[in-house]
Amino acid sequence: MKKKYLPLIIAAGLITFFSACKTETGFKTLIITGQNNHNWKVSSPILKQILDQTGLFSSEIMITPDKGGDMKIFNPDFSKYKLVVIDYNGDSWSEKTNSAFVDYVKNGGGVVIYHAADNSFPAWKEYNEMTGLGGWGDRNQKDGPYIYYKNGQLVTDTSAGNGGSHGKRRAYLVKTRVADHPILRGLPVAWLHGTDELYSQLRGPAKNMQILATAFSDSTLGGGTMRDEPMLMTITYGKGRIFHTVMGHADEGGGPAMQCVGFITTLQRGAEWAVTGEVTQRVPWDFPSAAGVVLRPDFKEMTLEEAFTHIANYDIVKSTKSLSFIQAHLRSLAGDAAGIKKIEEMMVKVLKDKDATVESKKLLLRELSWMGSDYSVPTIKELVSNAELKDEAEFALTRLVSK
């Protein structure tokens, strides 16, 4: 993935803002990064892309001074933003910046804690209350209990021990714990997440925290706890709302953890909830199930136009993705006569395309047989004379004429 940075140098080049959009089209969002034991140069631009493509957010990336630099010059005006995303694990901020961030959240600012950001600031009491749970940084029983599910029960474990661990990266099953929460409403009860670090043994204050989803930390790949560990959480702090996801380890190009449709969707929905307390985004057609991981290498959901471009070259051996998208889109249009008519017109266009494959036309004739109208009939009649399409065309006509 190629990344283009447009730097505005401030304070001798130590702080840089990036913004691909100068006009605000959504909730103004600040992504803070610059120090991390993870690849923030990959993750932060992807976080921006994922959020901004919803149309709900307009994001900027702010880079802190390098490790050991003068953190006094890192002094963002949090009040300018509706949402702050933390992709940071490094040097402590100044007391002035800490105080400004606490005030921002107390007064209703939205926050997303992303992956290793819950490793940050082990000595900052208020930040740890905002994250709910954290790991590493010499965290132990002094920082709060372990929180997890065991045998279906939520456990608050005050036993001694270090906070934070994970085994070898793996794909893992995410289990919904609060199905009626706005972030998870409409999602499967369980879905497979792309290869990622499965954080375990997180501990912290856990105040005003709700665990939305967990994953079982299997010991067979090392580092496992054999219990269900928190993956998605919400926390309230003053008037502020915080969405905390431990998922999304960044490899080059994002990798399966960030490309996973489950990660993308929950991040987008969690960010909206953090700002508004509600979620208006629909569940995407390609959201994964327990059967398998679903990835978006470009992080974007397919558009209707793209689906019809691809369906003209349909080959069942290669992919059924375009057909699945069109079928899912049709189901979402129940009762929308204008929307269904648009789909019918796009199907007829493919039927008229001399370069479209026979298999693609057979598929669309089957769809039109139940959802088509008189608009399709003339084109379908012309296909009756085609030996390869005769059976499907006659079947569609029979059903359409008998309506």
N, C-alpha and C positions, 0 to 999 in steps of 0.2 A: 504494500500500500504506500503510494507516494504522498508525502505530506508537504504542504506549502504553508509557510509561516510568514505573516505580515507584521513585523515587529514595530512597536512604538517604544523606543528606548526611553526609560525613565531612570533617574538616579544612577548615572554612569553605567547603564546597560544591565543593571541587576534585576529590574522588574520589567516584564514584557507582557503586553496585552495582545491577544489575537482575536479577531472577529471577522468572520466571512460576510457578515451582514451589517450594514451601517444603519439600516432602518429597522426600528423595533416592530416586530410582527407578533410578539408574544410576551410572556413573562420574562422580564429581564433577569438573566441568570449569570452567576459568576462561578467559574470552575477554578478552584485553587489547586496548584500543583507546583512542581519544581524540585522537590526533594522526595525521594521514595526509594525503598529497597526493591520496588517493582518498576517496570518500564513505563514511566509516566509520559515519555515523549510519544509513545504509541497510544496509551490509554486515553489521555485527555482529549486529543482530537476526535477520537472515536466516540467518547461520551458526548462531546459537542454535537457530532453528526446525528447520533441517536436521538438526542433531545430535540434538536432544531427541526428535524424532519417531521416531527408531529405537527408543526405549525403553532404549538402552544408556547414554545420557548425561543428566546433570542439570547444566545450564549456568548460569553467572552471567556477567554482563558487568561488567568493571571499567574505568572511564574515568580516564585519567591527568589530571594538571593540564594546563591549556592550554599552548600553546607559550610559552616564556619563564617559565612558572610554577615554583614550588618543587618540584622532583622528589624532594627528600628526604622528602616526605610520602607519596610513592608507594612503599609498602613491603608488597606482598602476602605473605601466608604461603603460599608455594607448596606446602608440605608437606601442606596440606589437600586437594590436588587430585591426581587421577590423570592429568589431561590439561590442558595449557595451549595455547590457540590464540592465535597472535600475529596481530592485525589492526592493526598499528601501524607508523608510519614518522614519527618525530619526534625530539624532544629526547632526549639520552642519559639513561639512568636513573642513579641514584646508584651508587657503588661497592658499597654495602651490598646494594642490590637485585640488581645484576649478580652478585655473589658468591652470593647466595641462589639465583638462577636456575640458575647453573652447578652448584651443589651438588644442586639438585633433579633436574636432568637426569642428572648423573653417577650419582646414586643410583637411577635407574630411572624417572624421570618421563617421561611421554609428551608430545610436542610436535607441533603442526601449525603450519607456516609457510605463511601464506596470502597469495598474490599479492604486493602491494607490501611486505609485511613483509621480503622479501629485499632491499629497498633500505636497510633500517635499519642503524644502528650500524656504519658502515664501519671505524671504528677499534677495535671491540671484537673482539679476536682469537677468543675462545671462541665468541661468537655466530656469527661467520662460519664457524667450523668446524661449528657445528650446522646452519647453512643449506646448507652445501656450496658453493653458488653464489649470487652476488648481483649487483646492478647499480646503476648510478648512484652518487651519493655520492662522486664523484671516484675511483671504483674504476678500477684499471688493472693493468698487469703486476705491480706490487708486491704485489697482493692474491691472485695465483694465476692459473692458466691459464684459457683458454676451454675448455669441454668441449662437444663436439657429435658428431653422427654425420655422416659424409660417405662416400657410396658404400657404405653399409652397415657402415662401420667406425667404431668409437669413436675419437675424436681428442682428444688432449690438446695444446692449442695454446698455446705459451708466448710467442707473438709480442706485441709491444707494441700497446697500444690501450686505449681506454676500455671500461669494462664497462657493459652495459645499453643496449638500444635496442628499439624496436618501430615498425612502420609503422602504416598505417591499420588500424583494427579490421576484422576479417573473420571469417567462419566458417572453421574449418580442420580438417583431418583429423588426428586423433591416432593415432599408430601404437604398438602394444604392442611393447616390447623384451624384457620378462621375463614371458612368459605364465604361468609357473608360480608367480610370486610371489603370496602370499595376497591381496593387494589387487586384483590383476588376473586372478586365476584365474576362468575362465568368461566373461570379457569378450571381445568381438570383437577380432580382430587389428588392426582399424582402425575408427574411428568418428568421425562428424562432430560437432564441438563448436560451440556457438552463438557468434555474433559476439562477439569478444573481442580484447584486446590480445595479440599473439603476441610474448612476450618473446624476445629473442635477444641474443647476445653477453654472456651472463652468464659471470662468471668468479669464481673463489674457490679456497679450499684443496682442495675436492673430496676430503677424506679420509673414508674409510669410507662412501663414497657409492655408491649404485646407481641408475642411471637406469632408471626403469620404462617411460616412454613419451616420445615425441618428436613434434614437428610440423615440417613443412617450411616454412621462412621464405622465402616467395616474394617476389622483389624487384619484382614487377609493381605492387604496391600501396604501394611506398615502404618504405624501411627494412629490406628483406629481405636475408638473408645467403646465400640459395640453399644452405642446409644444414639438416639436421634438428636442431632445438634442443630441449633438455630441457624437458619440461612437468611431469612427475611424477617425484619422486625420494624415496628413503629414505636416511637417514643414521643411523649409530649413534654415540653419544658417551657414553663410559663405559658404564653399564648402560642408558642411556636410548635411546629410539627416536624418530626425528623423521620425519614425513611432510611433504614440501614440495611444494605445488602452486602453479604460477605462474598458474593460470587463475582466472577469477572476477571480472573487473572489474565493479564495481557501478554500474549506472545507476539511475535512479529506479525503484522497484519491483523492483530486482534486475537487470532486463534479461536479455537472452538468455544472457549469460555465466554468471550465477548460476542462471537458470531451467533451464539445460541439464541433462538427466537424467544425462549423462556426468559433469558437474562435481559434481552432487549425490551421485551414487553413489560416485565415487572419493573424495570428501571423507569420506563416512560410513565407507567401508571403510578408508581411510587412517587415520582417527582411531581406529578399533577396533584396527587393527594397532599403532599407536603405543602404546596402553595394554597390549595383551595379547600382541602378536607373532603373533596369528592373526586370521582373519576368519570370522565365523559367518553374516554376512548373505548372503542369496541375491542373485543378479543379478536386478534387476527386469525384468518382462516388457517394459517400454517402453524398455529401454536402447537407445541409437541404434546404427545401423550406418553403414557408409560411404555409404549411400544418402541420408541426410538427417538434419538436426538434429531432436531431440525435446525439447520444452520442457514444463515444468510451471509455469504461471504462479502457482500457489499453493504450489509446492515440495513437494507431497504426492503420493504414489502413490495411484491410484484404489483404493477398497475394493470388495470383492465386492458389498456392498449398493448402493453407488453405481452400479456397472456394471449391475445388474439394474433399478435405477430408470430409468437412461438407455436401456437396451435396449428397454424397453416403448414408447419413442418413436422407435425406430430409423428412420433415413432414410439410406440409403447415400450420397446426394448430400452430406449434411452431415458425417457422420463415421462411421468404422468402429471407433473407439477402444474402445467398450464391448464390442463383439463380440470384438475382438482380445484384450482383457483376459480375458474369460471363457474363450476358447479356450486362452490361455496358462495360465490357472489350472487348467483341466482337465488339461492335459499335465503340470503339476507334481504332480497328484494320483495318478499311476500307482501302483496297488497300494493306495490308500487308499479302501477301500469306503465308510467313513462319510463321508469328504469328498465323494466322488462322489455319494452319496445326497443330501447337502445341496444340491448343485448341481442335481440332478434335481428336487428339491422346489421350488427357486426358479424353475426353468424352467416347471414345471407351473403355478405361481402366475401367471406371465405369460400362459400359454395360457388361463387362466380369466378373465383381466382383460378386460372388455368394451371398455375404453378403449385397450388396447395395439394398436399398428398391425399390419396384416396382414403387413407385411414382417418385423417382429420375430418374429411367430409362425412364419413360414416358416423363418426362420433357426434358431429353437430346435427346430422339428420335425426339421430336418436333423441337428442335434447329437444329439437324443434317439434318432434312428434307429440310432446306433452305440453310445451310452453309456447309454441308458435301460434301465429294468427294467419288471417287471409293474406297478409303481406308476404309471407314465405311461399305461398302456394305456387305462383307462377315459376319461380326459380326451381322449386322441387320438381315440378312437372317436367322441366327441361332435362332433369337428371335421370328420369325414368328410362330414357334411351341409352344411357351409359350402362354397359353390361356389368361393370364392377360396382355400380351404385344402385342398380335397379331394385334390388330387394329392399334396401333401406329407404329408398325414395318412395316406393309404393307403400311401405309400412307407415311412413310419416304422413303421406297423403290420406291414407285410410283413416288414421286417427284425427287428422285435422279437419277433414270434410265431415266427419261424424259428430263433431263438437256441436 
